[in-house]
C-alpha cells in the first residue's frame, strides 16, 4: 500500500532506523515533522534532501524492523517531541 506525505516539506531522513525498520522523516517547517516507519524493503521512493508535496507517494507499507505485520507506524513531532 502506498504511503503519502502528510504535508509538504523536506525529507531529512530516508533509510534504516533500528526497530522502526525502513523509515522516512519529513520536516514541514515551524518545528513540525512527521515520521513513517516499517516501510517494506526497497519501498522508500524519496531521498534525504528531497522536497515532497502534500499527498505525494513517499514509500510503501511493509513490516521491517520490530513489526508483526504490514502496517504504517506514523508519528508527528513538534519541536522534536512526540505528540
N, CA, C and O atoms as a Maestro MAE file, in Angstrom:
{
 s_m_m2io_version
 :::
 2.0.0
}

f_m_ct {
 s_m_title
 :::
 protein
 m_atom[332] {
  # First column is atom index #
  i_m_mmod_type
  r_m_x_coord
  r_m_y_coord
  r_m_z_coord
  i_m_residue_number
  s_m_chain_name
  s_m_pdb_residue_name
  s_m_pdb_atom_name
  i_m_atomic_number
  :::
  1 25 0.844 -1.187 0.000 1 A "UNK " " N  " 7
  2 3 0.000 0.000 0.000 1 A "UNK " " CA " 6
  3 2 0.885 1.244 0.000 1 A "UNK " " C  " 6
  4 15 1.885 1.288 0.716 1 A "UNK " " O  " 8
  5 25 0.535 2.243 -0.784 2 A "UNK " " N  " 7
  6 3 1.339 3.465 -0.813 2 A "UNK " " CA " 6
  7 2 1.207 4.264 0.478 2 A "UNK " " C  " 6
  8 15 0.166 4.244 1.136 2 A "UNK " " O  " 8
  9 25 2.277 4.964 0.825 3 A "UNK " " N  " 7
  10 3 2.303 5.888 1.958 3 A "UNK " " CA " 6
  11 2 2.469 7.283 1.378 3 A "UNK " " C  " 6
  12 15 3.350 7.518 0.550 3 A "UNK " " O  " 8
  13 25 1.623 8.206 1.813 4 A "UNK " " N  " 7
  14 3 1.608 9.562 1.280 4 A "UNK " " CA " 6
  15 2 2.146 10.555 2.307 4 A "UNK " " C  " 6
  16 15 1.929 10.391 3.508 4 A "UNK " " O  " 8
  17 25 2.843 11.577 1.837 5 A "UNK " " N  " 7
  18 3 3.316 12.643 2.722 5 A "UNK " " CA " 6
  19 2 2.114 13.360 3.333 5 A "UNK " " C  " 6
  20 15 1.186 13.744 2.621 5 A "UNK " " O  " 8
  21 25 2.134 13.537 4.649 6 A "UNK " " N  " 7
  22 3 1.031 14.192 5.344 6 A "UNK " " CA " 6
  23 2 0.950 15.677 5.016 6 A "UNK " " C  " 6
  24 15 -0.121 16.278 5.098 6 A "UNK " " O  " 8
  25 25 2.080 16.265 4.645 7 A "UNK " " N  " 7
  26 3 2.143 17.681 4.291 7 A "UNK " " CA " 6
  27 2 3.418 17.887 3.481 7 A "UNK " " C  " 6
  28 15 4.284 17.013 3.450 7 A "UNK " " O  " 8
  29 25 3.534 19.019 2.837 8 A "UNK " " N  " 7
  30 3 4.736 19.337 2.069 8 A "UNK " " CA " 6
  31 2 5.915 19.560 3.011 8 A "UNK " " C  " 6
  32 15 5.737 19.971 4.158 8 A "UNK " " O  " 8
  33 25 7.113 19.285 2.516 9 A "UNK " " N  " 7
  34 3 8.302 19.519 3.313 9 A "UNK " " CA " 6
  35 2 9.523 18.871 2.705 9 A "UNK " " C  " 6
  36 15 9.490 18.384 1.575 9 A "UNK " " O  " 8
  37 25 10.606 18.870 3.473 10 A "UNK " " N  " 7
  38 3 11.882 18.318 3.032 10 A "UNK " " CA " 6
  39 2 12.179 17.023 3.776 10 A "UNK " " C  " 6
  40 15 12.131 16.976 5.005 10 A "UNK " " O  " 8
  41 25 12.484 15.981 3.025 11 A "UNK " " N  " 7
  42 3 12.881 14.702 3.624 11 A "UNK " " CA " 6
  43 2 14.235 14.911 4.293 11 A "UNK " " C  " 6
  44 15 15.199 15.297 3.631 11 A "UNK " " O  " 8
  45 25 14.317 14.662 5.596 12 A "UNK " " N  " 7
  46 3 15.620 14.814 6.257 12 A "UNK " " CA " 6
  47 2 16.204 13.475 6.686 12 A "UNK " " C  " 6
  48 15 17.333 13.424 7.174 12 A "UNK " " O  " 8
  49 25 15.450 12.383 6.510 13 A "UNK " " N  " 7
  50 3 15.999 11.048 6.740 13 A "UNK " " CA " 6
  51 2 15.207 10.052 5.916 13 A "UNK " " C  " 6
  52 15 13.978 10.105 5.873 13 A "UNK " " O  " 8
  53 25 15.913 9.144 5.264 14 A "UNK " " N  " 7
  54 3 15.276 8.071 4.496 14 A "UNK " " CA " 6
  55 2 16.216 6.875 4.517 14 A "UNK " " C  " 6
  56 15 17.212 6.849 3.794 14 A "UNK " " O  " 8
  57 25 15.898 5.881 5.347 15 A "UNK " " N  " 7
  58 3 16.765 4.712 5.441 15 A "UNK " " CA " 6
  59 2 16.403 3.845 6.623 15 A "UNK " " C  " 6
  60 15 15.325 3.980 7.202 15 A "UNK " " O  " 8
  61 25 17.314 2.948 6.981 16 A "UNK " " N  " 7
  62 3 17.098 2.033 8.101 16 A "UNK " " CA " 6
  63 2 17.169 2.793 9.420 16 A "UNK " " C  " 6
  64 15 17.967 3.718 9.573 16 A "UNK " " O  " 8
  65 25 16.324 2.394 10.372 17 A "UNK " " N  " 7
  66 3 16.274 3.075 11.664 17 A "UNK " " CA " 6
  67 2 15.903 2.088 12.778 17 A "UNK " " C  " 6
  68 15 14.846 2.215 13.396 17 A "UNK " " O  " 8
  69 25 16.766 1.119 13.026 18 A "UNK " " N  " 7
  70 3 16.593 0.194 14.147 18 A "UNK " " CA " 6
  71 2 15.249 -0.507 14.172 18 A "UNK " " C  " 6
  72 15 14.817 -1.083 13.173 18 A "UNK " " O  " 8
  73 25 14.585 -0.454 15.333 19 A "UNK " " N  " 7
  74 3 13.301 -1.134 15.497 19 A "UNK " " CA " 6
  75 2 12.212 -0.604 14.576 19 A "UNK " " C  " 6
  76 15 11.217 -1.286 14.329 19 A "UNK " " O  " 8
  77 25 12.395 0.607 14.068 20 A "UNK " " N  " 7
  78 3 11.420 1.178 13.128 20 A "UNK " " CA " 6
  79 2 11.591 0.605 11.725 20 A "UNK " " C  " 6
  80 15 10.763 0.854 10.849 20 A "UNK " " O  " 8
  81 25 12.641 -0.147 11.509 21 A "UNK " " N  " 7
  82 3 12.889 -0.674 10.164 21 A "UNK " " CA " 6
  83 2 13.179 0.459 9.200 21 A "UNK " " C  " 6
  84 15 13.803 1.453 9.572 21 A "UNK " " O  " 8
  85 25 12.736 0.316 7.979 22 A "UNK " " N  " 7
  86 3 12.919 1.378 6.991 22 A "UNK " " CA " 6
  87 2 12.015 2.546 7.360 22 A "UNK " " C  " 6
  88 15 10.838 2.366 7.673 22 A "UNK " " O  " 8
  89 25 12.586 3.746 7.319 23 A "UNK " " N  " 7
  90 3 11.941 4.909 7.944 23 A "UNK " " CA " 6
  91 2 12.179 6.158 7.104 23 A "UNK " " C  " 6
  92 15 13.252 6.342 6.531 23 A "UNK " " O  " 8
  93 25 11.155 7.016 7.042 24 A "UNK " " N  " 7
  94 3 11.263 8.322 6.390 24 A "UNK " " CA " 6
  95 2 10.796 9.374 7.388 24 A "UNK " " C  " 6
  96 15 9.785 9.194 8.066 24 A "UNK " " O  " 8
  97 25 11.546 10.482 7.473 25 A "UNK " " N  " 7
  98 3 11.130 11.625 8.284 25 A "UNK " " CA " 6
  99 2 11.111 12.857 7.391 25 A "UNK " " C  " 6
  100 15 12.028 13.079 6.600 25 A "UNK " " O  " 8
  101 25 10.056 13.657 7.528 26 A "UNK " " N  " 7
  102 3 9.886 14.874 6.727 26 A "UNK " " CA " 6
  103 2 9.771 16.068 7.660 26 A "UNK " " C  " 6
  104 15 8.973 16.058 8.597 26 A "UNK " " O  " 8
  105 25 10.574 17.103 7.400 27 A "UNK " " N  " 7
  106 3 10.486 18.374 8.121 27 A "UNK " " CA " 6
  107 2 9.513 19.273 7.362 27 A "UNK " " C  " 6
  108 15 9.693 19.528 6.171 27 A "UNK " " O  " 8
  109 25 8.478 19.753 8.063 28 A "UNK " " N  " 7
  110 3 7.441 20.554 7.414 28 A "UNK " " CA " 6
  111 2 7.580 22.048 7.685 28 A "UNK " " C  " 6
  112 15 6.870 22.852 7.082 28 A "UNK " " O  " 8
  113 25 8.472 22.426 8.573 29 A "UNK " " N  " 7
  114 3 8.625 23.829 8.942 29 A "UNK " " CA " 6
  115 2 7.864 24.128 10.224 29 A "UNK " " C  " 6
  116 15 6.972 23.376 10.617 29 A "UNK " " O  " 8
  117 25 8.217 25.216 10.865 30 A "UNK " " N  " 7
  118 3 7.549 25.611 12.095 30 A "UNK " " CA " 6
  119 2 7.739 24.625 13.233 30 A "UNK " " C  " 6
  120 15 6.934 24.589 14.164 30 A "UNK " " O  " 8
  121 25 8.806 23.815 13.171 31 A "UNK " " N  " 7
  122 3 9.081 22.844 14.219 31 A "UNK " " CA " 6
  123 2 8.303 21.548 14.099 31 A "UNK " " C  " 6
  124 15 8.388 20.696 14.983 31 A "UNK " " O  " 8
  125 25 7.539 21.379 13.016 32 A "UNK " " N  " 7
  126 3 6.716 20.178 12.835 32 A "UNK " " CA " 6
  127 2 7.392 19.214 11.869 32 A "UNK " " C  " 6
  128 15 7.857 19.611 10.801 32 A "UNK " " O  " 8
  129 25 7.440 17.936 12.261 33 A "UNK " " N  " 7
  130 3 7.936 16.893 11.368 33 A "UNK " " CA " 6
  131 2 7.067 15.650 11.525 33 A "UNK " " C  " 6
  132 15 6.378 15.482 12.531 33 A "UNK " " O  " 8
  133 25 7.111 14.784 10.515 34 A "UNK " " N  " 7
  134 3 6.362 13.533 10.563 34 A "UNK " " CA " 6
  135 2 7.301 12.376 10.259 34 A "UNK " " C  " 6
  136 15 8.247 12.514 9.485 34 A "UNK " " O  " 8
  137 25 7.024 11.223 10.884 35 A "UNK " " N  " 7
  138 3 7.813 10.023 10.674 35 A "UNK " " CA " 6
  139 2 6.940 8.881 10.196 35 A "UNK " " C  " 6
  140 15 5.780 8.760 10.593 35 A "UNK " " O  " 8
  141 25 7.507 8.046 9.341 36 A "UNK " " N  " 7
  142 3 6.788 6.938 8.708 36 A "UNK " " CA " 6
  143 2 7.677 5.704 8.825 36 A "UNK " " C  " 6
  144 15 8.776 5.686 8.271 36 A "UNK " " O  " 8
  145 25 7.219 4.668 9.541 37 A "UNK " " N  " 7
  146 3 8.078 3.524 9.854 37 A "UNK " " CA " 6
  147 2 7.518 2.204 9.334 37 A "UNK " " C  " 6
  148 15 6.344 2.104 8.978 37 A "UNK " " O  " 8
  149 25 8.389 1.193 9.300 38 A "UNK " " N  " 7
  150 3 8.106 -0.190 8.893 38 A "UNK " " CA " 6
  151 2 7.870 -0.306 7.389 38 A "UNK " " C  " 6
  152 15 7.114 -1.166 6.936 38 A "UNK " " O  " 8
  153 25 8.515 0.556 6.630 39 A "UNK " " N  " 7
  154 3 8.402 0.562 5.166 39 A "UNK " " CA " 6
  155 2 9.016 -0.714 4.598 39 A "UNK " " C  " 6
  156 15 10.037 -1.193 5.092 39 A "UNK " " O  " 8
  157 25 8.391 -1.256 3.566 40 A "UNK " " N  " 7
  158 3 8.856 -2.533 3.009 40 A "UNK " " CA " 6
  159 2 10.261 -2.409 2.421 40 A "UNK " " C  " 6
  160 15 10.677 -1.316 2.037 40 A "UNK " " O  " 8
  161 25 10.995 -3.524 2.350 41 A "UNK " " N  " 7
  162 3 12.328 -3.497 1.738 41 A "UNK " " CA " 6
  163 2 12.256 -2.941 0.317 41 A "UNK " " C  " 6
  164 15 11.448 -3.393 -0.493 41 A "UNK " " O  " 8
  165 25 13.098 -1.969 0.025 42 A "UNK " " N  " 7
  166 3 13.095 -1.338 -1.290 42 A "UNK " " CA " 6
  167 2 11.915 -0.414 -1.521 42 A "UNK " " C  " 6
  168 15 11.701 0.052 -2.639 42 A "UNK " " O  " 8
  169 25 11.140 -0.142 -0.465 43 A "UNK " " N  " 7
  170 3 9.904 0.619 -0.615 43 A "UNK " " CA " 6
  171 2 10.021 2.116 -0.440 43 A "UNK " " C  " 6
  172 15 9.030 2.824 -0.615 43 A "UNK " " O  " 8
  173 25 11.197 2.631 -0.099 44 A "UNK " " N  " 7
  174 3 11.374 4.083 0.033 44 A "UNK " " CA " 6
  175 2 11.613 4.658 -1.356 44 A "UNK " " C  " 6
  176 15 12.533 4.232 -2.054 44 A "UNK " " O  " 8
  177 25 10.788 5.625 -1.764 45 A "UNK " " N  " 7
  178 3 10.906 6.184 -3.115 45 A "UNK " " CA " 6
  179 2 11.325 7.654 -3.105 45 A "UNK " " C  " 6
  180 15 11.246 8.330 -4.131 45 A "UNK " " O  " 8
  181 25 11.772 8.151 -1.941 46 A "UNK " " N  " 7
  182 3 12.296 9.515 -1.826 46 A "UNK " " CA " 6
  183 2 13.706 9.421 -1.261 46 A "UNK " " C  " 6
  184 15 14.140 8.351 -0.835 46 A "UNK " " O  " 8
  185 25 14.416 10.538 -1.259 47 A "UNK " " N  " 7
  186 3 15.777 10.558 -0.726 47 A "UNK " " CA " 6
  187 2 15.943 11.758 0.205 47 A "UNK " " C  " 6
  188 15 15.201 12.736 0.119 47 A "UNK " " O  " 8
  189 25 16.911 11.664 1.077 48 A "UNK " " N  " 7
  190 3 17.200 12.749 2.000 48 A "UNK " " CA " 6
  191 2 17.519 14.016 1.222 48 A "UNK " " C  " 6
  192 15 18.278 13.984 0.253 48 A "UNK " " O  " 8
  193 25 16.935 15.129 1.648 49 A "UNK " " N  " 7
  194 3 17.134 16.413 0.987 49 A "UNK " " CA " 6
  195 2 16.089 16.734 -0.064 49 A "UNK " " C  " 6
  196 15 16.031 17.862 -0.554 49 A "UNK " " O  " 8
  197 25 15.268 15.764 -0.415 50 A "UNK " " N  " 7
  198 3 14.256 15.963 -1.460 50 A "UNK " " CA " 6
  199 2 13.050 16.714 -0.910 50 A "UNK " " C  " 6
  200 15 12.605 16.452 0.207 50 A "UNK " " O  " 8
  201 25 12.518 17.653 -1.704 51 A "UNK " " N  " 7
  202 3 11.269 18.339 -1.379 51 A "UNK " " CA " 6
  203 2 10.115 17.459 -1.831 51 A "UNK " " C  " 6
  204 15 10.126 16.951 -2.953 51 A "UNK " " O  " 8
  205 25 9.111 17.271 -0.965 52 A "UNK " " N  " 7
  206 3 7.928 16.496 -1.325 52 A "UNK " " CA " 6
  207 2 6.678 17.347 -1.131 52 A "UNK " " C  " 6
  208 15 6.632 18.227 -0.272 52 A "UNK " " O  " 8
  209 25 5.679 17.069 -1.936 53 A "UNK " " N  " 7
  210 3 4.395 17.760 -1.854 53 A "UNK " " CA " 6
  211 2 3.439 16.975 -0.961 53 A "UNK " " C  " 6
  212 15 3.556 15.755 -0.841 53 A "UNK " " O  " 8
  213 25 2.509 17.663 -0.345 54 A "UNK " " N  " 7
  214 3 1.461 17.006 0.418 54 A "UNK " " CA " 6
  215 2 0.741 15.994 -0.471 54 A "UNK " " C  " 6
  216 15 0.332 16.330 -1.583 54 A "UNK " " O  " 8
  217 25 0.584 14.774 0.001 55 A "UNK " " N  " 7
  218 3 -0.102 13.740 -0.753 55 A "UNK " " CA " 6
  219 2 0.759 12.961 -1.720 55 A "UNK " " C  " 6
  220 15 0.275 12.028 -2.361 55 A "UNK " " O  " 8
  221 25 2.027 13.322 -1.839 56 A "UNK " " N  " 7
  222 3 2.944 12.605 -2.737 56 A "UNK " " CA " 6
  223 2 3.290 11.241 -2.146 56 A "UNK " " C  " 6
  224 15 3.490 11.121 -0.937 56 A "UNK " " O  " 8
  225 25 3.363 10.217 -2.987 57 A "UNK " " N  " 7
  226 3 3.802 8.900 -2.522 57 A "UNK " " CA " 6
  227 2 5.279 8.991 -2.137 57 A "UNK " " C  " 6
  228 15 6.114 9.416 -2.936 57 A "UNK " " O  " 8
  229 25 5.588 8.585 -0.906 58 A "UNK " " N  " 7
  230 3 6.969 8.629 -0.419 58 A "UNK " " CA " 6
  231 2 7.533 7.229 -0.179 58 A "UNK " " C  " 6
  232 15 8.750 7.049 -0.124 58 A "UNK " " O  " 8
  233 25 6.646 6.237 -0.036 59 A "UNK " " N  " 7
  234 3 7.093 4.882 0.291 59 A "UNK " " CA " 6
  235 2 5.910 3.921 0.181 59 A "UNK " " C  " 6
  236 15 4.793 4.297 -0.176 59 A "UNK " " O  " 8
  237 25 6.215 2.647 0.508 60 A "UNK " " N  " 7
  238 3 5.185 1.603 0.504 60 A "UNK " " CA " 6
  239 2 5.246 0.834 1.816 60 A "UNK " " C  " 6
  240 15 6.327 0.468 2.277 60 A "UNK " " O  " 8
  241 25 4.089 0.589 2.413 61 A "UNK " " N  " 7
  242 3 3.991 -0.050 3.723 61 A "UNK " " CA " 6
  243 2 4.572 -1.457 3.709 61 A "UNK " " C  " 6
  244 15 4.507 -2.173 2.709 61 A "UNK " " O  " 8
  245 25 5.140 -1.828 4.848 62 A "UNK " " N  " 7
  246 3 5.715 -3.155 4.995 62 A "UNK " " CA " 6
  247 2 5.732 -3.578 6.448 62 A "UNK " " C  " 6
  248 15 4.902 -3.139 7.244 62 A "UNK " " O  " 8
  249 25 6.684 -4.435 6.788 63 A "UNK " " N  " 7
  250 3 6.790 -4.890 8.178 63 A "UNK " " CA " 6
  251 2 8.248 -5.038 8.612 63 A "UNK " " C  " 6
  252 15 8.592 -5.971 9.337 63 A "UNK " " O  " 8
  253 25 9.100 -4.116 8.168 64 A "UNK " " N  " 7
  254 3 10.504 -4.141 8.566 64 A "UNK " " CA " 6
  255 2 10.650 -3.679 10.016 64 A "UNK " " C  " 6
  256 15 9.758 -3.044 10.578 64 A "UNK " " O  " 8
  257 25 11.797 -4.014 10.603 65 A "UNK " " N  " 7
  258 3 12.057 -3.642 11.992 65 A "UNK " " CA " 6
  259 2 11.282 -4.528 12.945 65 A "UNK " " C  " 6
  260 15 10.965 -5.675 12.629 65 A "UNK " " O  " 8
  261 25 10.982 -3.990 14.104 66 A "UNK " " N  " 7
  262 3 10.230 -4.753 15.119 66 A "UNK " " CA " 6
  263 2 8.744 -4.594 14.818 66 A "UNK " " C  " 6
  264 15 8.076 -3.710 15.354 66 A "UNK " " O  " 8
  265 25 8.254 -5.448 13.968 67 A "UNK " " N  " 7
  266 3 6.885 -5.362 13.474 67 A "UNK " " CA " 6
  267 2 6.342 -6.769 13.305 67 A "UNK " " C  " 6
  268 15 7.091 -7.701 13.012 67 A "UNK " " O  " 8
  269 25 5.055 -6.919 13.487 68 A "UNK " " N  " 7
  270 3 4.433 -8.237 13.390 68 A "UNK " " CA " 6
  271 2 3.315 -8.249 12.356 68 A "UNK " " C  " 6
  272 15 2.293 -8.911 12.540 68 A "UNK " " O  " 8
  273 25 3.514 -7.524 11.287 69 A "UNK " " N  " 7
  274 3 2.539 -7.479 10.202 69 A "UNK " " CA " 6
  275 2 2.658 -6.169 9.458 69 A "UNK " " C  " 6
  276 15 3.159 -5.178 9.990 69 A "UNK " " O  " 8
  277 25 2.201 -6.176 8.246 70 A "UNK " " N  " 7
  278 3 2.281 -4.994 7.393 70 A "UNK " " CA " 6
  279 2 1.401 -3.873 7.947 70 A "UNK " " C  " 6
  280 15 0.195 -4.046 8.123 70 A "UNK " " O  " 8
  281 25 2.019 -2.727 8.218 71 A "UNK " " N  " 7
  282 3 1.275 -1.554 8.685 71 A "UNK " " CA " 6
  283 2 2.180 -0.328 8.600 71 A "UNK " " C  " 6
  284 15 3.388 -0.445 8.389 71 A "UNK " " O  " 8
  285 25 1.583 0.834 8.765 72 A "UNK " " N  " 7
  286 3 2.331 2.084 8.852 72 A "UNK " " CA " 6
  287 2 2.335 2.551 10.297 72 A "UNK " " C  " 6
  288 15 1.282 2.652 10.926 72 A "UNK " " O  " 8
  289 25 3.509 2.832 10.816 73 A "UNK " " N  " 7
  290 3 3.646 3.499 12.111 73 A "UNK " " CA " 6
  291 2 3.900 4.960 11.776 73 A "UNK " " C  " 6
  292 15 4.939 5.295 11.208 73 A "UNK " " O  " 8
  293 25 2.952 5.837 12.125 74 A "UNK " " N  " 7
  294 3 3.000 7.256 11.763 74 A "UNK " " CA " 6
  295 2 3.206 8.081 13.019 74 A "UNK " " C  " 6
  296 15 2.545 7.860 14.034 74 A "UNK " " O  " 8
  297 25 4.128 9.034 12.948 75 A "UNK " " N  " 7
  298 3 4.420 9.888 14.097 75 A "UNK " " CA " 6
  299 2 4.396 11.356 13.688 75 A "UNK " " C  " 6
  300 15 4.732 11.714 12.560 75 A "UNK " " O  " 8
  301 25 3.990 12.193 14.639 76 A "UNK " " N  " 7
  302 3 4.069 13.644 14.471 76 A "UNK " " CA " 6
  303 2 4.935 14.177 15.608 76 A "UNK " " C  " 6
  304 15 4.715 13.848 16.773 76 A "UNK " " O  " 8
  305 25 5.915 14.999 15.261 77 A "UNK " " N  " 7
  306 3 6.800 15.627 16.236 77 A "UNK " " CA " 6
  307 2 6.595 17.141 16.178 77 A "UNK " " C  " 6
  308 15 6.432 17.718 15.103 77 A "UNK " " O  " 8
  309 25 6.606 17.763 17.339 78 A "UNK " " N  " 7
  310 3 6.594 19.224 17.416 78 A "UNK " " CA " 6
  311 2 7.813 19.628 18.223 78 A "UNK " " C  " 6
  312 15 7.965 19.235 19.380 78 A "UNK " " O  " 8
  313 25 8.681 20.418 17.601 79 A "UNK " " N  " 7
  314 3 9.945 20.832 18.217 79 A "UNK " " CA " 6
  315 2 10.723 19.635 18.758 79 A "UNK " " C  " 6
  316 15 11.312 19.704 19.837 79 A "UNK " " O  " 8
  317 25 10.720 18.537 18.003 80 A "UNK " " N  " 7
  318 3 11.499 17.362 18.343 80 A "UNK " " CA " 6
  319 2 10.844 16.395 19.303 80 A "UNK " " C  " 6
  320 15 11.377 15.310 19.534 80 A "UNK " " O  " 8
  321 25 9.683 16.759 19.879 81 A "UNK " " N  " 7
  322 3 8.999 15.875 20.825 81 A "UNK " " CA " 6
  323 2 7.791 15.204 20.198 81 A "UNK " " C  " 6
  324 15 7.113 15.777 19.345 81 A "UNK " " O  " 8
  325 25 7.532 13.974 20.637 82 A "UNK " " N  " 7
  326 3 6.352 13.253 20.153 82 A "UNK " " CA " 6
  327 2 5.083 13.976 20.579 82 A "UNK " " C  " 6
  328 15 5.034 14.619 21.628 82 A "UNK " " O  " 8
  329 25 4.068 13.857 19.749 83 A "UNK " " N  " 7
  330 3 2.758 14.398 20.147 83 A "UNK " " CA " 6
  331 2 1.770 13.270 20.301 83 A "UNK " " C  " 6
  332 15 0.608 13.508 20.631 83 A "UNK " " O  " 8
  :::
 }
 m_bond[331] {
  # First column is bond index #
  i_m_from
  i_m_to
  i_m_order
  :::
  1 1 2 1
  2 2 3 1
  3 3 4 2
  4 3 5 1
  5 5 6 1
  6 6 7 1
  7 7 8 2
  8 7 9 1
  9 9 10 1
  10 10 11 1
  11 11 12 2
  12 11 13 1
  13 13 14 1
  14 14 15 1
  15 15 16 2
  16 15 17 1
  17 17 18 1
  18 18 19 1
  19 19 20 2
  20 19 21 1
  21 21 22 1
  22 22 23 1
  23 23 24 2
  24 23 25 1
  25 25 26 1
  26 26 27 1
  27 27 28 2
  28 27 29 1
  29 29 30 1
  30 30 31 1
  31 31 32 2
  32 31 33 1
  33 33 34 1
  34 34 35 1
  35 35 36 2
  36 35 37 1
  37 37 38 1
  38 38 39 1
  39 39 40 2
  40 39 41 1
  41 41 42 1
  42 42 43 1
  43 43 44 2
  44 43 45 1
  45 45 46 1
  46 46 47 1
  47 47 48 2
  48 47 49 1
  49 49 50 1
  50 50 51 1
  51 51 52 2
  52 51 53 1
  53 53 54 1
  54 54 55 1
  55 55 56 2
  56 55 57 1
  57 57 58 1
  58 58 59 1
  59 59 60 2
  60 59 61 1
  61 61 62 1
  62 62 63 1
  63 63 64 2
  64 63 65 1
  65 65 66 1
  66 66 67 1
  67 67 68 2
  68 67 69 1
  69 69 70 1
  70 70 71 1
  71 71 72 2
  72 71 73 1
  73 73 74 1
  74 74 75 1
  75 75 76 2
  76 75 77 1
  77 77 78 1
  78 78 79 1
  79 79 80 2
  80 79 81 1
  81 81 82 1
  82 82 83 1
  83 83 84 2
  84 83 85 1
  85 85 86 1
  86 86 87 1
  87 87 88 2
  88 87 89 1
  89 89 90 1
  90 90 91 1
  91 91 92 2
  92 91 93 1
  93 93 94 1
  94 94 95 1
  95 95 96 2
  96 95 97 1
  97 97 98 1
  98 98 99 1
  99 99 100 2
  100 99 101 1
  101 101 102 1
  102 102 103 1
  103 103 104 2
  104 103 105 1
  105 105 106 1
  106 106 107 1
  107 107 108 2
  108 107 109 1
  109 109 110 1
  110 110 111 1
  111 111 112 2
  112 111 113 1
  113 113 114 1
  114 114 115 1
  115 115 116 2
  116 115 117 1
  117 117 118 1
  118 118 119 1
  119 119 120 2
  120 119 121 1
  121 121 122 1
  122 122 123 1
  123 123 124 2
  124 123 125 1
  125 125 126 1
  126 126 127 1
  127 127 128 2
  128 127 129 1
  129 129 130 1
  130 130 131 1
  131 131 132 2
  132 131 133 1
  133 133 134 1
  134 134 135 1
  135 135 136 2
  136 135 137 1
  137 137 138 1
  138 138 139 1
  139 139 140 2
  140 139 141 1
  141 141 142 1
  142 142 143 1
  143 143 144 2
  144 143 145 1
  145 145 146 1
  146 146 147 1
  147 147 148 2
  148 147 149 1
  149 149 150 1
  150 150 151 1
  151 151 152 2
  152 151 153 1
  153 153 154 1
  154 154 155 1
  155 155 156 2
  156 155 157 1
  157 157 158 1
  158 158 159 1
  159 159 160 2
  160 159 161 1
  161 161 162 1
  162 162 163 1
  163 163 164 2
  164 163 165 1
  165 165 166 1
  166 166 167 1
  167 167 168 2
  168 167 169 1
  169 169 170 1
  170 170 171 1
  171 171 172 2
  172 171 173 1
  173 173 174 1
  174 174 175 1
  175 175 176 2
  176 175 177 1
  177 177 178 1
  178 178 179 1
  179 179 180 2
  180 179 181 1
  181 181 182 1
  182 182 183 1
  183 183 184 2
  184 183 185 1
  185 185 186 1
  186 186 187 1
  187 187 188 2
  188 187 189 1
  189 189 190 1
  190 190 191 1
  191 191 192 2
  192 191 193 1
  193 193 194 1
  194 194 195 1
  195 195 196 2
  196 195 197 1
  197 197 198 1
  198 198 199 1
  199 199 200 2
  200 199 201 1
  201 201 202 1
  202 202 203 1
  203 203 204 2
  204 203 205 1
  205 205 206 1
  206 206 207 1
  207 207 208 2
  208 207 209 1
  209 209 210 1
  210 210 211 1
  211 211 212 2
  212 211 213 1
  213 213 214 1
  214 214 215 1
  215 215 216 2
  216 215 217 1
  217 217 218 1
  218 218 219 1
  219 219 220 2
  220 219 221 1
  221 221 222 1
  222 222 223 1
  223 223 224 2
  224 223 225 1
  225 225 226 1
  226 226 227 1
  227 227 228 2
  228 227 229 1
  229 229 230 1
  230 230 231 1
  231 231 232 2
  232 231 233 1
  233 233 234 1
  234 234 235 1
  235 235 236 2
  236 235 237 1
  237 237 238 1
  238 238 239 1
  239 239 240 2
  240 239 241 1
  241 241 242 1
  242 242 243 1
  243 243 244 2
  244 243 245 1
  245 245 246 1
  246 246 247 1
  247 247 248 2
  248 247 249 1
  249 249 250 1
  250 250 251 1
  251 251 252 2
  252 251 253 1
  253 253 254 1
  254 254 255 1
  255 255 256 2
  256 255 257 1
  257 257 258 1
  258 258 259 1
  259 259 260 2
  260 259 261 1
  261 261 262 1
  262 262 263 1
  263 263 264 2
  264 263 265 1
  265 265 266 1
  266 266 267 1
  267 267 268 2
  268 267 269 1
  269 269 270 1
  270 270 271 1
  271 271 272 2
  272 271 273 1
  273 273 274 1
  274 274 275 1
  275 275 276 2
  276 275 277 1
  277 277 278 1
  278 278 279 1
  279 279 280 2
  280 279 281 1
  281 281 282 1
  282 282 283 1
  283 283 284 2
  284 283 285 1
  285 285 286 1
  286 286 287 1
  287 287 288 2
  288 287 289 1
  289 289 290 1
  290 290 291 1
  291 291 292 2
  292 291 293 1
  293 293 294 1
  294 294 295 1
  295 295 296 2
  296 295 297 1
  297 297 298 1
  298 298 299 1
  299 299 300 2
  300 299 301 1
  301 301 302 1
  302 302 303 1
  303 303 304 2
  304 303 305 1
  305 305 306 1
  306 306 307 1
  307 307 308 2
  308 307 309 1
  309 309 310 1
  310 310 311 1
  311 311 312 2
  312 311 313 1
  313 313 314 1
  314 314 315 1
  315 315 316 2
  316 315 317 1
  317 317 318 1
  318 318 319 1
  319 319 320 2
  320 319 321 1
  321 321 322 1
  322 322 323 1
  323 323 324 2
  324 323 325 1
  325 325 326 1
  326 326 327 1
  327 327 328 2
  328 327 329 1
  329 329 330 1
  330 330 331 1
  331 331 332 2
  :::
 }
}
